[in-house]
Amino acid sequence: MEGDRIEEATLANSPVDEISHLALDIGGSLIKMVYFSTEREQPTEKTQKDGRFLNGRLYFLKFETSKINECLDFISSKQLRCRGIQHCGFPTSDKNIIKATGGGAFKFADLFKEKLDISLDKVEEMSSLVSGANFLLKAVPSEAFTYVNGQRNYVKIDHNDLYPYLLVNIGSGVSMIKVDGDGKYERVSGTSVGGGTFWGLGKLLTKCKSFDDLLEMSHQGNNRVIDMLVGDIYGGMDYLKIGLSSTAIASSFGKAISENKELEEYKPEDVARSLLRMISNNIGQIAYLNALRFGLKKIFFGGFFIRGHAYTMDTISVAVDFWSKGEAKAMFLRHEGFLGAVGAFMNYKLVEEFPNSNPLVGDLTDNGIIECRVHVSS
């Protein structure tokens, strides 16, 4: 596990658990799942709105979209679509309705209905990303961090000075969203060169079978074997007049031009490393240029492309630092891949945000599970 990155949570089979409020973000590469679990027997606290608080946890899981049947089987085997509904005070009519976002909420709607008799209540994708990011940044004290010289440095978020910021969501592709407040946002840019590019090209070039295996492979590689560096062009010297060190990449995969080698003669680990560096560096550069375009000082990176991977975060951080001349820092999110799913979860009308005196979220566990309370209206 890289640092304290979020691992897939396994659902406890304890008979005292009650499950409700399942939400999905079905992307082109991955399905992200968030659900609320509460103890069956627990005291409830009455509120001024004649409702009650329920203590519990938010759990986070992921599945490959190409293996969607694994997700369907999990939901069915754990009865996530209907457990806990009556106990928690949620209408029984809601038990076969799940909040869902992402393109797959449209693409696979008929499949969920056919296999599980579940209707997907579709939540707009960009809105879900923004509301998920806003919620996590406000509610979880250790959600955001910078990554410098191999160290995570957690950032304290000032709720009164959160907006505006640039949200860079790196999924199969990349969306860059200018966020001005709750429900106030605009997609200002993006690129088709994202996580899907890394996985797709990586699969073709290295024969690697999974995204995580490709990331691990890149960790063991050396991109300098394939990338053309400034020093390769200038005889090992820096190009200081324009601020480029000898180790700066002049051309990704550029050495392959002059070397009489076939693909099979390169180590897959080196190819993976060069590919990851190329895509991460490109995303970091485009992100900063868009932040500069709109005068934004805060840049948050999310999406399952990052996965808490040290080299990915380091490359993005270096790119932002280089292009901003040290004036901007890349910030990452612990729940990076679940922004859309969290946003869809927050769309349940029975889940309400609390005033500052009654925070919804407490601490994180080591695998990213959030201790929380939800408000059930009467």
N, C-alpha and C positions, 0 to 999 in steps of 0.2 A: 504494500500500500504506500503510495506517494504521500508523505507528510500525513495530514489528517483528512485526506480526501474522502468523500462519501462513498461507502461501499453499498452494495445492494443489501437492503434490509430483508430479513426473512420474517414472515408473519408468525408470531407466537401462536401455538395451538392451545393456549391456556383457556379453559372453559369460562374464565371470568372476564375475557375480553369481548367487547362488542365493537363491531366495525360499522362505520357509516361514512357518508360523504366521500365516496370514491370519485376521483377526477383523473382524466387522461389527457396527455398531449401526444398525439399520434403524428410523428414526423416522417420524413422520407426514409430515414435510416433507423430511428429508434422510437419506441413507445415509452413515454415517461408516465409513471403512476404515482399519485399521492392519495393517501387515505387517512382518515382519522380513526383512532382506536381509543376506547375508554373502558374503564373497569365497569363490570356489570353492577356491582354493589358499591355505590359511593354516595356520600352526602352531597346534596345539591344546594347551592346558594341562591336564594331569591334575589331578584334585582328590582329596581324601581320600575322597570318596564313589564313587571309581572311575568318575567321569563325566568330562566335559570342558567347557571354556568355548569358546564361539564368539563372536568379535568381529563386530560388524555395526552395522546401523542400524535404527531404527524409522521407517517412513514413514507419512505421514498424507494421506488423500485424502477427498473428499466428492463426492456425486452427489445430484441432486434425486430424491426417492422417486418422483415422478410420471414420471420418465424412467429407471426402474429398468433398462430394457434397455441403457442406456449403461453401467451398472455391470456387468451380465452380460457385455456385449461386451468390456469392459476385462479382466475376470477371465479370459475365454476367450482373448483375443488374447495376453495376457501369460502364460497358463498358470499363474496364481498358485495354482491349487488343487493343483498337483502338483510344481512345480519345487523342486528342492533337497531333497526329502524323503529320498532314499537317501543323498545326500552328507552331509547334516547328521546322519545317524544316527537319523532319526525313522522309525517303523514305516511301511512302505508301505501298510498297511491304513488309515492315517489320511489318505491323500492326497485322498479325496473327502469329508472331514468338516471343516466350518468352524465355529468358535465364533461364535455370533451372539446378539445381545441386542436388545431393543426389540420393540414390537408387530409390526413387520414380519417378525421372525424366525418368527412364527406365520403371519402373513397370506401371506407369499410363499414359505413352505417348499416347497410343491408346485412353484412356478415354478422355483426353483433346482434341484430334482430333475429336472424335465422338461427344462430347457434345458442344464444343465451336469452333470447326474448328481452333484450335490452334496447331501449331507445337512447340514442346519443343526443343530448341537448347541446347543440353546438354553440361555442363561445368564440368570438372573433379572435384571431390569432395574435395580432399585434397588441390588442387591448389586454389579452391575457399575459403576454410577456411583460408589459409595462406594469400592470397591477401586481404581478408576482414579484417583480424587482422592487417596486415601491414598498410593498408589504415587508419583504425580507430585510431591506435596508433600514426600515424604521423599527422593526420588531425584534430582530436578532442582533444583539450587541456585537458579536464577533463574526458577522456575515462577510464584511468586505476586508480585503487585505492587499498590500502591495507585495511584490516578490523581487527582492534585490539581493544579489550576491548569495543566492541560495537560501535566503531567509524570508519567511513570511512575517510581515509586520502588519498587525491588525489595525484598522482605521476606525476611529470613533466617528460616527456619523452624526452631524448636527442636523436635527430634523428641521430646523428653521433655515438651514442653508444647503439643503439637499439639491434643490432645483436651481437652474437647469443642469442636466447632465446628458452625456451621450451613452446610450446603451448599445453595446456591440454584441449581438447574439449570433454565435457561431454554431450553426447546425450543419445540415447538408450544404446549404449556402449560407451567406452572411447578410444579416440585416442590421443597419445602423439607424438608431431611432433617437431623435432629440426629444427628451422628456422634460416638460415644463411644469408638471404637477400631476395630481391625481386625475386621470382621465384626459390629460392634456399632453399630446404627443404627436410627432410627425416622423414618418420614415423618410430620412433625408438622403440615404445612400445605401449601397450594398455591393456585394460581389458574388459571382457564381463560384468563385474559387474558395471553397470552405472545407468542412469536414468530409463531405461526400467526395470532394476532389482527392483529398488525402487518402481516404479509404479506397476509392475506385482505382486511382493510379497505383497506389501501393499494392493492391491485389493483383493488378496486371503485371507490375514490374517485379514483385517479390514472391508471388504466389501465396502470400499470407492470407489466412482464412478469416481473421477477425480484426476488428479495430484495435482492441486492447493488445492483441499479439503484435500488431504492427507498431503500436506505440512502444511496447517493450523492446521490440527489435531495434527501433530507432535509438533507444537509450544506449544500445551497445555499439552503435555505428560511429563513423568518422566522416562528416560531410566534406572535409577538405580533400578527400581522395577524389571526389567527383566535381565539387564546386570550384570554379575559377576564382581565385582570390586576387585582390589588388597586388599583393606581393608577387604573384605568378606573372603578372604583366610588367611590373617594375623591378624585376630582379631581386625580390625580397625586401624592397624598400617601401616605406609609407608614401602616400601621396598627400603630404601635409598641407599643401596649398589649398586643397578643397576639403580638408578635414577627414581624410580616409586613411585608416591604418592598413598595414600590410595584410592583416587578417580579415579585413572586410570583404564580403562577397561581392565580386564584380559581376559574376554571371553564374546563376544557379545551374548546375549540371554542365557548366561550360567546358570542363576538362575532357568531357566525353567527345568533344569535337576533334581534338588533336590526338587523342589516343586511339590506337588501332586495336580496340577491344570490342568484344560482343557483350551483350547484357549479362550473359552467364558468367563472364569473367570478373564482374563486380560483385562484391559481397552484398547480399540483400540488406544487411544492417546499415551499410554505408548509403545505399539507395534510399532507404527509409528515413535516415537522418537528414539527408539532403532535401528530400521531399517535404519533411516536416518543417525544416528551417525555411524553405522557400515560401510555403503557404503562411506560416506564422508571421514571418517578416513582412509579407505583403499585406496581411490583415492589419498588423500594427501600424504600418505606414498610412494606409487608407483611413484608418480610424483617426489618427492624429490630424491628418489633413482636413477631415470633416469637422473635428473639434475646433480646429483653427478657423475654418470657414464660418462657424457660428459663434465663435468666441467662447467656447465651452472649456472650463478648467478641469472638469471631472469626467473621466472615461471609465466606465465599468464594462468588463468583458464577461460574458456568460455563454452558455451553450455547451453541449457534451463533447465538442471537439477538444476542449481543454483538459477535462478529466483530472484536474489537480496535477497534471504532468509537469515536472520541474522544467524540462527543457523547453516545452511549449510556452510556459509562463515566462521563462527567462528570455526567450527570443522575442516575444511580444513586448515585454518590458524594455528590452534594449532598443527595439525599433522605435517605440514611443519616446524614449529618452533621447535617442539620436536625432530624430526629426524635429523634436521640440527644443533641442539644445538644452535639455535638462529642466525645462520649465513645466513639463507635464509628467505625470506618473500613471502607468496602467494600474488599474485596480481590478481585482478578481473577486468572485463570489463563491462562497462555500457550496451553496446549492445551485451552482452555475447551470446545470443541465435541466433543472426542474422549474424554471421561471414560468413557463407556459402552463405547466400542470398546477403549480401553486395558484396562478392567476385564475385558472378554471375552477379550482377548489374554492377560492374566495368568492366566486360568482354565485355560490349557493346562497339564497336569500336568507336562510336561517343562520348563516354564519356572519356575525357582525364584528366589526372592529371595536375595540374598547377605548374609553378615554384613558389618558395617561396614568390615572390612578389605578387602573385595572388592566395591566398589560396582557395581551393575548398570549404572548410567547415568553417562555422562560429560557432555560439553558439548552444547549445542544449536547447530545451524547456523542461518543467518539465516532459513531458511524453516521452522524448528521441528523439523527432523529430529533425532532423538536418537541420539548415538553410544552404543552399549551392548554388553553381553555377555549371552548367555543360557547357562544351564547345561543340558547334555544328559546325562541319567542313562543309565547303561549298562544 
